[in-house]
Amino acid sequence: MNTANARVYPRYVSLAKGAEFIDSSVRTIRRRISDGTITGYRVPGCRSIRVDLNELEILMKPMR
């Protein structure tokens, strides 16, 4: 399988799990959502917000 054509599926997690994934705080995740660095996804029917782990991985890649 060619990895260039592989489809990447979203992996939505809570803000707490996202913060744990990048070793930061929930407050940092909320700031990044607010400034547009990452996207926050509201769950229909409740007040919960989720983030995509794929976006967090991209955010944490080293710059070259």
C-alpha positions in Angstrom: 0.0 0.0 0.0 1.3 3.4 -0.9 1.5 5.6 2.2 1.2 8.8 0.2 -2.3 7.8 -0.9 -3.3 6.3 2.5 -6.4 7.9 4.0 -5.9 9.3 7.5 -9.0 9.0 9.7 -9.7 11.4 12.5 -9.0 10.2 16.0 -11.2 12.4 18.3 -10.3 12.6 22.0 -11.3 14.8 24.9 -9.2 17.8 25.8 -7.7 16.0 28.8 -6.6 13.1 26.6 -5.2 15.5 24.0 -3.3 17.4 26.6 -1.9 14.2 28.0 -0.9 13.1 24.5 1.3 16.1 23.9 2.3 16.4 27.6 0.7 19.8 28.2 -2.3 21.2 30.0 -5.9 21.4 29.1 -5.5 25.2 29.3 -2.9 25.0 26.5 -5.2 22.9 24.3 -8.0 25.5 24.9 -5.5 28.3 24.0 -4.5 26.6 20.8 -8.1 26.1 19.8 -8.8 29.8 20.5 -5.9 31.0 18.5 -6.8 28.7 15.6 -3.6 26.5 15.8 -5.8 23.4 16.2 -9.5 22.7 15.6 -11.9 22.0 18.4 -14.9 19.9 17.5 -18.1 20.2 19.5 -20.0 17.0 20.1 -23.7 17.5 19.1 -26.1 17.4 22.0 -23.7 18.1 24.8 -21.1 20.7 25.8 -18.1 18.4 25.2 -15.2 19.5 22.9 -12.9 17.0 21.1 -9.6 17.4 19.3 -8.1 15.3 16.6 -4.9 13.5 17.6 -3.7 13.7 14.0 -3.7 17.5 14.3 -1.8 17.3 17.6 0.8 15.0 16.0 1.3 17.5 13.1 1.6 20.4 15.7 4.3 18.5 17.6 6.5 17.5 14.6 9.9 19.1 14.7 10.4 22.1 12.3 13.2 21.7 9.8 
